[in-house]
Amino acid sequence: MGSIGRNLPRIKEVNQFLIRENIYRNGPVSRNEVAGNLGLTLPTITTNISSMLNDGLLREIPVTTEKKTLGRHTMLVDFVPESRKYLGVEIRDGICRVVLVDLRGNILGSFIDVRPVAGYNAVLDRSAMLCSRVLSECGMTADGVSAVGLCVPKFHFEDKKFGEDFAVKLCYRGPVYVESNAVARAYGLSLFNHGTIKGVTSLAYFFVNSIISCSILTDAGERFGKITGEGEIGHNIFNPDGPPCEHGYKGCLEYYSGELSILNKVEKALVDKKASVLEGLLRANGKLTMDLVLEAQRSGDKAVTEIIDEAVRYLGIAIHNISNIIKPDCFVIESKLFSTEENREKLKNRTGGKPEPVFLDFDDLGGARGAAACAVKADLESV
């Protein structure tokens, strides 16, 4: 949150955010515990909590395990999840995904439009339309939203005012925060699924889809954490003389390990009549998907297995390199590629298993929910 020096109003703002952050992370929690956690005086804690109770942001919860006494029972405090609502939008592969969540990230409404859209104005129109649809289905209007988070691939719309233009399209007057897909997913984990990484201070969050990103999250123990860099590792070059990915980068990680690249290679193997098992599965299912590719691997398709082994090998190299430079407490990996225990073990063997990776089930709404988490974080900083 920056240097504050002797700026007393700024110190007060920082203390207020630290109190909110501590309650969000540890609630239900007592006032004394918050004071002890932060090294602040009890009157400072009490004043801030009273203000949030009056605003309906917090609620008191009695401790039911205390022995009966004549004095006042200890009251814990925690956030009221339904007190605020947030929209999260992810644009990935031209497909728009929207969620409406409460303060704790519980999904109240969502929609995925599987029709790809291209072009800046078309993306704006589709995003705003889907947000309006989700709000309407939940009986809300844009005025009831506390903040909006948008996440797009880093290299898209860099020269545009995406947040401002989106607000105009939605007729929304509140704050809009724009982050990269990589950053959003890491914050989504930190705020909404912190139990998965309890006790971890720093982590590298790998998201492997058609894009490959890796956000480095630090200071994530008792805090929401801070992102180091943009996390766009997919276009890191592994072989400058290698074939190009879909975006023209020669020999980059996405060419070797991205889902779109895997599907392209598998399709070529089908044309060359080298993937007989997958060919049979495709005749029965009609559409080439990563799920079908993984089924072919499990069924012993040699050509498919070789393609996947190459993808895992290069991801292992990327993880090993990051570990040598950053040494995070753990690697969190989200990808359909690692939905099978076989591929998880292959990756562990490539990286030595140190630190032990945490594998997450692929969540198609994870980016949109992560965008909402960015909005929650920014909102709590500015309350």
Helices and strands as residue ranges (DSSP letters): H 8-26, E 29-30, H 31-38, H 42-54, E 58-62, E 75-79, G 81-83, E 85-92, E 95-102, E 107-113, H 120-137, G 142-144, E 147-152, H 162-170, E 176-180, H 181-192, G 194-197, E 203-208, E 212-218, E 226-228, H 253-257, H 259-271, H 276-285, H 290-298, H 302-325, E 330-334, G 336-338, H 341-351, E 358-360, H 366-382
